[in-house]
Amino acid sequence: MGPLSVNLNKVALLRNSRRHGVPDLLRFAALTRQAGADGITVHPRPDERHIRRDDVLALAELMKPWRPRFELNIEGYPDRCLLDIVRIVRPEQCTFVPDPPDAFTSEEGWKLDASDTPALTAAVNTVKRFGGRVILFIDPDPEVIRCVPEGPVKAADIEFRFHSMPARLLDDRVGQLEDRMDLEVKYSRATPEKALLDWLYLGESRYSRIAGPPLDVELERLDGPRLRRLARSMELVEQLKAWQARKKHYDHDSDVRENASDDE
């Protein structure tokens, strides 16, 4: 398994919705380390909807005795504001995503074309000056590596991590739009059925380190016909059947049922 970096954005989002500073972000960072994680991730957006600039500075101060063994990963769009923070705290890792300040969330990867190159070249060089590691959020297309610019930024300078889903499972060939995408929300979100099958694929792929979906998923909340249609179009029928068989055995396990009744 790769190193585990726990994202604290939602902890900060919950804190920001209250007036009393609860939950305490620094306490959660300490708990993360105590629980055995390898580091924390924060994404200080310009609107400070969750992580704030002051949070990053406070976390960096808290983590001084723990670093570099316990890593700080700063994620974000490499504009002047983010790079100013990066220069101050010098994180072990920077994850650069191509979402501008007005974006709702990160929905696509860098194309590494002429429009991306200038900003990324400067940002990568900034991180490399203090020995940091750079991760680029890119689309699942290995051809993008060929677009890494010549000059100060080389392929060897950047660690590329690809989402381990083949294109055939991501494009319009996968069933009907209403089966793939949740059309009741204004942003891009997969249906629960598509998400489960994606998770199932990643759990069994030799290219992925992600564990498969847990067996305590409440299947009765899913649309059965939709799940079967998607499984056929994604060529995951046999994998779904095997997982459902394991789930059936799990659901009928006496110890599991006893624990479930205790929780009630």
C-alpha positions as CSV (number, residue, x, y, z in Angstrom):
1,M,0.0,0.0,0.0
2,G,1.1,3.6,-0.6
3,P,1.4,6.2,2.1
4,L,-1.9,7.4,3.6
5,S,-2.4,11.2,3.7
6,V,-5.7,12.2,5.4
7,N,-7.6,15.1,3.9
8,L,-8.7,17.6,6.6
9,N,-10.8,19.8,4.4
10,K,-14.2,18.6,5.6
11,V,-13.2,18.9,9.2
12,A,-12.4,22.6,8.5
13,L,-15.7,23.0,6.6
14,L,-17.7,21.7,9.6
15,R,-15.7,24.0,11.9
16,N,-16.4,27.0,9.6
17,S,-20.2,26.3,9.8
18,R,-20.0,27.0,13.6
19,R,-18.9,29.9,15.8
20,H,-16.9,28.1,18.4
21,G,-13.9,26.6,16.5
22,V,-15.2,23.1,16.9
23,P,-14.0,20.6,15.7
24,D,-10.5,21.6,16.4
25,L,-8.4,21.2,13.2
26,L,-5.1,20.8,15.1
27,R,-6.5,18.1,17.3
28,F,-7.7,16.2,14.3
29,A,-4.2,16.5,12.8
30,A,-2.7,15.0,15.9
31,L,-5.3,12.2,16.0
32,T,-4.5,11.4,12.4
33,R,-0.8,10.9,13.3
34,Q,-1.7,8.9,16.4
35,A,-3.9,6.6,14.3
36,G,-1.0,5.7,12.1
37,A,-1.5,7.9,9.0
38,D,1.6,9.0,7.0
39,G,0.5,12.7,6.7
40,I,-2.3,15.2,6.1
41,T,-3.6,16.9,3.1
42,V,-5.1,20.4,2.9
43,H,-6.5,22.5,0.0
44,P,-6.5,26.2,0.9
45,R,-8.9,27.7,-1.7
46,P,-9.0,31.5,-2.2
47,D,-12.5,31.7,-0.8
48,E,-11.4,29.8,2.3
49,R,-14.5,27.7,2.3
50,H,-12.8,25.1,4.4
51,I,-9.0,25.3,4.9
52,R,-7.8,28.8,5.6
53,R,-4.3,30.3,5.1
54,D,-3.9,30.6,8.9
55,D,-4.8,26.9,9.2
56,V,-1.9,25.9,7.0
57,L,0.5,28.0,9.0
58,A,-0.8,26.6,12.3
59,L,-0.6,23.0,11.0
60,A,2.9,23.5,9.8
61,E,3.9,24.8,13.2
62,L,2.2,21.9,15.0
63,M,3.9,19.4,12.7
64,K,7.5,20.7,13.0
65,P,8.6,17.9,15.4
66,W,6.9,15.2,13.2
67,R,8.1,16.2,9.8
68,P,9.4,15.0,7.3
69,R,8.4,11.5,8.5
70,F,4.8,12.8,8.9
71,E,4.2,14.7,5.7
72,L,2.3,17.8,4.9
73,N,0.6,17.8,1.4
74,I,-0.8,21.1,0.1
75,E,-3.2,20.8,-2.8
76,G,-4.5,23.5,-5.0
77,Y,-4.3,25.6,-8.1
78,P,-0.8,27.0,-8.4
79,D,-1.6,30.7,-8.4
80,R,0.3,33.4,-6.5
81,C,-1.7,33.0,-3.3
82,L,-1.0,29.2,-3.1
83,L,2.6,29.5,-4.0
84,D,3.1,32.2,-1.3
85,I,1.9,29.7,1.3
86,V,4.0,26.9,-0.2
87,R,7.2,29.1,0.0
88,I,6.5,29.7,3.7
89,V,5.7,26.2,5.0
90,R,7.7,24.2,2.5
91,P,5.5,21.1,2.4
92,E,6.9,17.6,1.6
93,Q,4.4,17.4,-1.2
94,C,2.4,19.7,-3.4
95,T,-0.5,18.4,-5.5
96,F,-1.4,20.8,-8.3
97,V,-4.9,20.7,-9.6
98,P,-6.2,22.7,-12.6
99,D,-9.3,24.2,-11.0
100,P,-9.2,28.0,-11.1
101,P,-10.4,30.0,-8.0
102,D,-14.1,30.1,-9.2
103,A,-14.3,26.3,-9.7
104,F,-16.7,24.3,-7.5
105,T,-14.3,21.3,-7.2
106,S,-11.6,19.5,-9.1
107,E,-13.4,17.8,-12.0
108,E,-10.7,17.3,-14.6
109,G,-6.9,16.9,-15.0
110,W,-4.2,19.0,-16.5
111,K,-3.9,18.7,-20.2
112,L,-0.2,19.8,-20.2
113,D,-0.8,21.8,-23.3
114,A,0.5,25.3,-24.1
115,S,-2.0,27.0,-21.8
116,D,-0.9,24.8,-18.8
117,T,2.8,24.8,-19.3
118,P,3.9,28.4,-18.1
119,A,2.1,28.2,-14.8
120,L,3.1,24.6,-14.1
121,T,6.7,25.2,-15.0
122,A,7.0,28.1,-12.5
123,A,5.1,26.2,-9.8
124,V,7.1,23.0,-10.1
125,N,10.4,24.9,-10.0
126,T,9.2,26.7,-6.8
127,V,8.7,23.4,-5.1
128,K,11.8,21.8,-6.4
129,R,13.9,24.6,-5.0
130,F,13.2,23.5,-1.4
131,G,13.3,19.7,-2.3
132,G,9.5,19.1,-2.3
133,R,7.7,16.5,-4.3
134,V,5.1,17.4,-6.9
135,I,2.0,15.5,-7.9
136,L,-0.1,16.6,-10.9
137,F,-3.8,15.9,-11.1
138,I,-4.2,14.6,-14.7
139,D,-6.8,12.8,-16.8
140,P,-6.4,9.0,-17.2
141,D,-4.4,9.3,-20.4
142,P,-0.8,8.0,-20.4
143,E,-0.2,10.1,-23.6
144,V,-0.2,13.2,-21.4
145,I,3.3,12.3,-20.2
146,R,4.6,13.1,-23.7
147,C,3.3,16.7,-23.2
148,V,5.7,17.4,-20.3
149,P,7.6,20.5,-21.4
150,E,11.2,20.4,-22.2
151,G,13.6,22.6,-20.2
152,P,13.5,23.0,-16.5
153,V,10.6,20.6,-16.0
154,K,11.3,17.0,-16.9
155,A,9.2,13.9,-16.6
156,A,11.7,12.7,-14.0
157,D,11.0,15.7,-11.8
158,I,7.3,14.9,-11.5
159,E,5.6,11.9,-10.0
160,F,2.6,11.0,-12.2
161,R,-0.3,9.2,-10.6
162,F,-3.0,8.0,-13.0
163,H,-6.5,7.2,-12.0
164,S,-6.6,3.5,-12.6
165,M,-9.8,3.5,-14.7
166,P,-9.6,2.7,-18.4
167,A,-11.2,5.1,-20.8
168,R,-13.8,2.6,-21.9
169,L,-15.3,2.7,-18.4
170,L,-15.4,6.5,-18.3
171,D,-16.8,7.7,-21.6
172,D,-20.3,7.7,-23.3
173,R,-20.0,4.0,-24.2
174,V,-21.0,3.1,-20.6
175,G,-24.7,2.8,-20.7
176,Q,-27.3,5.6,-20.7
177,L,-26.5,9.1,-19.2
178,E,-29.2,8.7,-16.6
179,D,-27.7,5.4,-15.5
180,R,-24.2,6.9,-15.2
181,M,-24.8,10.3,-13.9
182,D,-27.0,11.7,-11.1
183,L,-29.1,14.3,-13.0
184,E,-30.7,15.6,-9.8
185,V,-27.7,17.7,-8.8
186,K,-26.2,20.7,-10.6
187,Y,-22.6,19.4,-10.5
188,S,-21.0,16.3,-12.0
189,R,-21.6,13.2,-9.8
190,A,-21.9,9.5,-10.7
191,T,-25.0,7.5,-9.6
192,P,-24.5,5.2,-6.6
193,E,-24.7,2.2,-9.0
194,K,-21.9,3.6,-11.2
195,A,-19.8,4.5,-8.2
196,L,-20.1,1.0,-6.8
197,L,-19.1,-0.6,-10.1
198,D,-16.1,1.8,-10.4
199,W,-15.1,0.8,-6.9
200,L,-15.5,-2.9,-7.7
201,Y,-13.3,-2.5,-10.8
202,L,-10.6,-0.6,-8.9
203,G,-10.6,-3.1,-6.1
204,E,-9.8,-6.0,-8.5
205,S,-7.5,-4.1,-10.9
206,R,-3.8,-5.0,-10.7
207,Y,-3.1,-1.3,-11.5
208,S,-4.9,0.0,-8.4
209,R,-4.1,-0.1,-4.7
210,I,-7.7,0.6,-3.7
211,A,-9.5,-2.1,-1.7
212,G,-12.8,-3.2,-3.1
213,P,-16.2,-2.1,-1.8
214,P,-17.1,-3.2,1.7
215,L,-19.6,-6.0,2.2
216,D,-21.9,-3.9,4.5
217,V,-23.1,-1.8,1.6
218,E,-26.9,-1.5,1.8
219,L,-27.8,-2.8,-1.7
220,E,-31.5,-2.3,-1.1
221,R,-30.8,1.4,-1.5
222,L,-29.5,0.9,-5.0
223,D,-31.5,0.6,-8.3
224,G,-31.1,-3.1,-9.2
225,P,-32.0,-2.9,-12.9
226,R,-29.7,0.1,-13.3
227,L,-26.9,-1.8,-11.5
228,R,-27.3,-4.8,-13.8
229,R,-27.5,-2.6,-17.0
230,L,-24.3,-0.8,-16.0
231,A,-22.5,-4.1,-15.1
232,R,-23.3,-5.4,-18.6
233,S,-22.1,-2.3,-20.4
234,M,-18.9,-2.1,-18.2
235,E,-18.3,-5.9,-18.7
236,L,-18.3,-6.4,-15.0
237,V,-21.2,-8.9,-14.7
238,E,-19.0,-11.8,-13.4
239,Q,-17.2,-9.5,-10.9
240,L,-20.5,-8.2,-9.6
241,K,-21.9,-11.7,-9.2
242,A,-18.8,-12.8,-7.3
243,W,-19.0,-9.7,-5.0
244,Q,-22.7,-10.2,-4.4
245,A,-22.0,-13.9,-3.5
246,R,-19.5,-12.7,-0.9
247,K,-21.9,-10.2,0.4
248,K,-24.7,-12.7,0.7
249,H,-22.4,-14.9,2.8
250,Y,-21.5,-11.9,4.9
251,D,-25.1,-10.9,5.4
252,H,-25.9,-14.4,6.7
253,D,-22.9,-14.6,9.0
254,S,-24.3,-15.1,12.5
255,D,-21.6,-12.9,14.1
256,V,-22.4,-10.0,11.7
257,R,-26.1,-10.3,12.4
258,E,-25.5,-10.4,16.2
259,N,-23.3,-7.2,16.0
260,A,-25.9,-5.5,13.9
261,S,-28.6,-6.2,16.4
262,D,-26.4,-4.9,19.2
263,D,-25.9,-1.6,17.4
264,E,-29.7,-1.2,17.2
